[in-house]
Amino acid sequence: MTSFAMADSMISVVSDLSRQIPAGTRYQRLLESIHCHFHCDAVALLRLRGTALHPLAAFGLSDDTLGRTFLVEDNPRLARILLSREPIRFEADSELPDPYDGLVDSPDTRLHVHDCMGIALYVEDKPWGILTLDALEPGAFDSIDPMELRAFIRLAEASIKVAGLIQSLELQVRKEHEVARLLSEDVKRSELIGGSPVIKSLIAELDLVAGSDLSVLISGETGVGKELVARHIHVASSRAEAPLVYVNCAALPENLIESELFGHTKGAFSGATGARAGKFELADGGSLFLDEIGELPLGMQPKLLRALQTGEVQRVGSDRYHRADVRIIAATNRNLKQEVVAGRFRADLYHRLSVYPVLVPPLRERGRDVLLLAGHFLELNRRKLGLGSLRLGRSACSALLEYSWPGNVRELEHLISRAVLRLSALRKQSGRVLTLDAELLELPRSADLQGAVRAACPTPVEEPGAKRGQSLKEATDLFQIDLVTAVLRRKSCNRTAAARELGVDPGNFNRLLKRLGINVEEIKKGI
């Protein structure tokens, strides 16, 4: 074949490399070019999976070939091809059985393959499969130019690599679209549940600020639903169709926070094997939710402040700036004003974040909303476990209303999940409706809690609110400090055991200790 014909054949394959076409079509077009250039009767591409070769594309072989599987141990020719990095040719008089005998398209089905050649293909220096060329005429491959053959081998490997990359990218895109769809549905389903005056007032306030682009600082105790409030603001805003990107400032190692927020370039630091966009860039046009902003290290705060002031972010390792049109929603369970006074939080950043402050009320101030929320979590768990009808018994309702909920809505959610799981394991009740009673909640009544404190504490415990000038929150905090301290002493400062007795999630319990300023090590010394 002339060099011009060679160039035409290769150009058609090379041009396919830049096209987004199905892998099967790409492979078939590659084999057609090889068939045309080398004048063979059949050509096939087989993928190695485990100990077997599976045909992915074939030209000149019978239709049933693609449905076959060739075990390597049963086909010595294929095994020999796989063991060599050089093309292997089998002469017409080779004693090794040919796997394609009788499979080559020909009017005479009795014809056997007389000339055979195979090449092992490698992708990323790992064995991928083989390419086979077959001819019915002996000596058909005598005039093959080794350089031309190597060129087509490289093109075949490049085509395989491109097909793999496109498939992986398509899978990633489909996965991301599905995740985005689920997140979008989740955001749209998320709503603040409650009919208490404090919740109605909160929702009205959120709807008011949502229509603006003002930065919002959401504060409140752990577990009150600050993320749900952020979602409500985003969904009610003009940015609802753009992403709401979440960042937990407390969960990021200090040395990675800057990269997480602003992105990095390839080689910017050890382990940065590729460039990566930060959360600001991902949230462009939408909202960025900075959860637990009070935990942001002091050294990182000026960089965040600059990004908020200028709307520009700079990737780690880059000297270029990127514009990011982002609406900031931050949340904290700390008193940031006190943190500013203590020198742990910058005053200028605090004022930039708290353009519109929002306080989420604790569950104990929401009255009968606890029952609405319990019903919501009850239904969610019923669906997950495939149960029939579920309802709260009177004793459960009373216990839920009397409890002070130091862990707030999150504690309620976990408590209902545990109770429904216990109920599903028992299933002793007759009838189709299962009733959740107080015993399954394992939640002590307020009177029992106060009794436990009196029994455990060496000094009398003052009734909540008995001290003049004391707010409800101050009285509640003092009550919680006394109770938690008493239980820790009784459990020899075993946090898990104490959390279990109090009916609090262990993670929430640690946060509660921090909020109340309870030093477990000091309690240990006094035991």
N, C-alpha and C positions, 0 to 999 in steps of 0.2 A: 504494500500500500504506500502511496506517495506521502511525502511529509505534509502536503496540503490536506489530504484526506485524514491523516493522523490529527492535524490541528483542528479540523472540523469536528471530529469525534470527541476530542478532549474539551473543546469550547462548549459543546452542548452539555457535557457533564459539569464543567466549571460554572456555567451560567445557572445551573440548577442549585448550586451551593448557596446562592444568595436569594433563592426563592423559597417562600413558605408553602411547601407542598407536603401532602401526606407522605409518611415514611415509605409505605408500600409503593406509591407512585414513583418516589425518588429512586428506590432500589430497582424497580422495573426498568426505568429509563436508563439507569446505569448499565444494567445487563444487556439491554438492547444495543447500547453503544459498543460494549465489549464484543458482543456477537457479530456486529457489523464489521468491526475493525479487524478481528482475528479470524474471521470466516470459520467459526466453530458451529457445530450442529446444536449444541446445548450449552447453557451456562446457568449456574445456580449460586445463590447466596444462602449460606446456612449459619444460624446463630448457635453458639455453644451455650447450653444451659445444663449445668451439672455434668453428667456423663453422656449426654445425648446431643445430637445436632438436629436443629429444627429448620427446615427450609422456610425462608421468609419471602423469597422471590425466585422465579425460575423462568427461563426462556428456552423453548425447544424441547421441554420435557412434558410428559403427559400431565393432564389436569389433576390427577390424584397425587402427584408428587408432593404438593404443598400440605397435604394431609398426613404425610408420613413422618416418622421419627426414626432417625438413624443412630442406634446405640454405637458409641465409639468402639467398645470392646467387641462388637460383632462385625465391624467393618475395618479390616486392617489397613485399607488404603486411606481411609479418612483419618485413622489414628496416626499413620505415618506423616500425613500432611500437617497435622496439628503439632507434631514434635519437631518440625523444621521451621526455621525462619526464612528459608529460601524456597522458591517454587519447586515443587516435586512433579516430575513427569513419569508416567507409567507407560512403558512400551506396549505395543499391541500383543506381544507374547507374554506379558506379565502373568504370573501364576496367581496373583492376588485377585480375589473376586471383585468385580466392579459393582458398586451399589446401584448404578443406574442401568444395568443390563435390562433391556426390555422396556425402559421408561422413556427413551428418546423417541420423539415424534417421528414416525416413519411409516410409510404404507406397509412395509414388511416388518411386522412386529417380532420376527425371529432374529433380526439383525442385532448384533451385540456391539457395544462400544469398543472401538479399536485404538483410539488415541485419547489419553486422559491426562489432564494437568490440574494440580491443586495448589492453592496458595493460602497459608495461614494469615489471617488478618488480626492486627493488633490495634487497640484504641487505648490511648494513655498508657502505652507500653504493657498492656494486659491483653491476653488472648481473648478475642471476641468471637471468632468463628472462622469459616473458610469460604473461599471462592473457588468454584470448580469450572473447568472448561472441558468439553468432550466433543469428539469428532468420530464419525463412522468410518472415515477414510484413514488408513494407517499413514503415519508420517505427516499428517496435516499440520502439526505444530513445529515441523523442522525449521521453518523459515521465520519463526517468531523472533523479533528483535528484543533481546533482554531489557534494553533501555526503555522501549515502549511498554513492555509488560510491567516493569517497575513503576512507570509513570501512572499506568492505570490502577496498579495496586494502591499507590498513594492516594489517588483520586477516590478509590473505593473506600479506603479508611477515612478520608476526609468527609465523604458523603455520609458514612455511618455516624461519625462524630456529630456532624451538623444535625442529622435526623434525631439523634439522642438529645442534643441540646434543645432543639425545638420542642420535642415531646416533653422534656422536663419543664421547660418554660410554660408550655401550655397547661401542664398539670398544676404548676405553681399558680398560674393566673386563675385557673378554675377554682383552685383551693382558696385563693385570696378573695375571689368574687363571692364564693360561698360563705367564707368567714364574714366578709363585709355585709352580705345579705342577712346572715343570722344576727350580726351585731346591730344592724339597722332595725331588724324586727324586734330585737331585744330592747333597743332604746325606745322604739315606738310603744312597746308593751309596758315599759317601765312608767309607773305613775305613783305619785304620792298618795298613799291611802290614808283616809281619815276624814272625820267630819267635825273634829273638835275646833273650837274657836281659834286656837293657836295655829293649827294646820291650815285652816281657811285663810287666816291672815298671812301665813307664810306663802301660800300658793299665789295669793293676790300680789304680794311683793315680788315674787319670782317672775310672774307674768309681766309685771311692770318693767323690771330691769332687763328682761330677756330681749325686749325690742330695741335695746341700745347696744352699743359696743363697749360699755364700761367694764372695767375689770371688776370681778366679784370675788370677795373673800368670804368663804363659807366657814363658819366656826361652830363648834358644838362638841359634845362629849363623844367618846369613841362609840361607834355602833349606831349613831342616830340616823344614818342614811345620807351622809354628805355627798357621796357619789351619785346617789339618786337625785339629789337636788341639782347637782351639776348637769346631769342628763336632762332634767326638766328645763333648765335654762337654755341648753343647747337646742333641744327639740323645738322650743317655743320661739327661737330666734330666727333671723333671716339666714343664718348659716346652717340650718338644719340638714340641707342636702350635702353639705361638706362634712368631713370627718370630725369626730370628737376623739382626740388622742389623749390617752391616759398615761400619766407618769407618777409612780410612787416614789417620792423623794427619799423616803426612809429605807427603801429596799435596795437602793443602788449603792455599790461601793464608791467611796469618795473619789477614787482615781478614775472612775468611769462615768461620773455624772455629766461632765462637760461633753464627752463623746455622745452620750445618750441624748442630751438636749440639742446639741448643735451639729452632731455628725463628725466624721473624720475622713481623712484621705488615706489612700493606700500607703502603708509604711509609716504612718504618723506616730505609731508607738508599737511596741512588741505585741504581736498578735493581730495587728491591723493588716490582714492579708488582702483587703480590698476596700474600696471607698464605700462609705455608708452615709445615708441621709439621717439627720437627727430628727427628733420629735417636732421641733419647730417647723422644719421643712415639710414633714408629713402632714402637719395640721394646717398648712397654708390654705387660707380661705375658710377654715373652720375654727374649732375651739380647741384649746390646750388645757387639759385639766391637771393641775399640779397638786396632787394629793399629799397630805402631810408636809406641807411647805415649811412648817416650823422646824423640820428635821434637816433642812438644807444646810450644808456646812457653811460657815461664815466666809470662807475663802472663795466659795462659788457664787455668793450673793451679788458681788459687783458685776460679774459677767452676765448674770440673769437680768440685773437692772438695766444694763446697757442694751440688751436685746429688747427689753420692753420699751425703753425710751426711743430707740431708733428704728425698731422694726427690722433690724438687720442681724443676721447670725453669721458666724465665721466657723467653718469646720476646723477641727483640730488638725494642724499640719498644713493648713491652707492660708494664703494671704488674700483670698478673695472673700467678698461678702455676698450673702444671698438675702434677698428681700423675703420676708415672711409675714403675710397678713393674717395675724392670729389674734383671736379673742381669748384673753386669759381668765380662767376660773381656777381659783386656788382654794384649798381647804386645810384646816388644821384643828386639832383638839387642844392646842396650847393657847394660852393668853398671849398673843403676840405683843401687846402693849407692854406687858411685864417682861417679855423676852427682850424687847428693845431697851427697856430701862436697865436690865441686867447685862446688856452688851452682847447678847447672843444672837441678835437679829438687827439688821440695819434699819434705821428709821426711814431712810429714803425708799428702800424697797418695800417696807411695810405700807407706806403711804401710797406707793404706786399700785400695790396689789389691792388695797382696801378702799378703792374708789367708791365701791358700793358694798358695805359689809352686810352679811346675812347671818343671823343666828338661828340654828336649827334647834328646836326645843327637845329636851330629853323625853323619853317615852313616859316617865312617871308624871309628866305635866300634860299628857294628852288624853287623860280620862279614859273613856270607853273605846278609844281608838285601838287599844290593845286587843280588844275582841275582834275588830275588823281585820287587823293585821294577822291575828291568830287564824282567822278563817281563811285568809289569803294563803298563808303558809300551809295550812291544813290541806287546801285544794291542790297546791303544787306537789306536796308529798303523796297525796292520794293518787295523782296521775303517774308519778314516778314509780310507785310500787304496784300500780295496777289494782288498787283496792276499789271496793264499792263505795257506798255513801259513808261519809264520816261526819260526825258532829261533836261539838264540845258539850260535855255534861255540865250540870249546874255547879258542881263542886270545882270543876276545872275553871269555869268562868270566874268564880269567886276568888280562886287562888291567883289567877292571872291579874285580876283587878287589884288585889291586896299587895302584890309584890312590888318592890321599889325599882327593879330593873336597872341595876348598876351597869349592865352591858348593853342596855337599850334594845333597839330593834334587832340588832344582830344576835343578841343573846336570846331573844324571843324566837327568832328563826331557827337557831340551833336547838333550842329546847323542844319546839314543836316537831322538828325532824326526828329527834331521839324518841319522843313519845309515840309518834306514828309508827316508827320502826318497831318499838316494843309491842304496840297494839297489833301490828300485822303478824308478829310472831305468836301472840297469844290466840287471837281469833276464837275466843271461847264463847263470845256472845252469840246468841241465836238471832236469826233474822238477817236482813241484808244491810241494816244500818249499824255501823260500828260507833260506839260512844267512847270518847276520850275523857276519862275522869281524872281528878286531881292526883290520884295515886300514881298514875303513869307519868304525870308531869314531874313528879319527884321535886316539887317546888314548895319550900316551907312558907307558911303564912307569916305575915309581918309580926303578929303577936309571938309566934314561935321564934322568930329571929331575935326579937328583943329579949325573950326568955333565955335564949342561948347565950346572948351577950352577957346578961346578968350572971348566969351560972359560970361563965368562963373568966370574966374580968374580976380582979381583986377589989376594984372600987366600983361604987354604984354608977350606972350609966344614966345620964340625964335624958329625960324624954325629949324627942326632937321638937325644936321650936320653943322649949321651956325657957331658954335663955333670952332675956329681953334684947331687942335690937338685932337678933340673929335672923338672917334670911333663911328661906326654905332650903336653898342650895347649901348654905353653910351648915345647917342642921343635918341635912341628909349626908353631906360629906363626913361630918363628925361621926354620925351613926355608922356609916360604912367603914370608917377607919377603925372604930372600936370592934365591930363585928369581924372584919377581916383579920385584924390583929389577934383577936381571941381564937379564931379558927386556925390561924397559922401556929399559934402556940400549942394548941391541942394536937395538931398534926406534925409537931416537931419541925415546923417550917418546910414541910414538903408541899411545894406549890401545886403540884398536880392533884394531890389528895385534897388540899384546901379548896382548889377550884371545883373539884368534883362535888364536895360537900355543899358548896355555895351554889352549885348549879350554873357555874360560869365557864364559858369556853376558856381553855388554858391560855390561848393567845390574848384573849380579852382580859384575862386575869392579870397577866403581866403588865398590860397597859394600865389597868386599874390601879395596880400597886404604884406605878410611876406617877399617875395623875394625883393620887392621894398622898404621895410623898412617903410611902411606907418603906422603910429600910429593913429588909428581911434579915440581913446580917446583924443588925442591932438587936432584933428580936431574938435571934439565936443566942446572942451573948447573955440575954436575960433569962433564958430557959434553964 
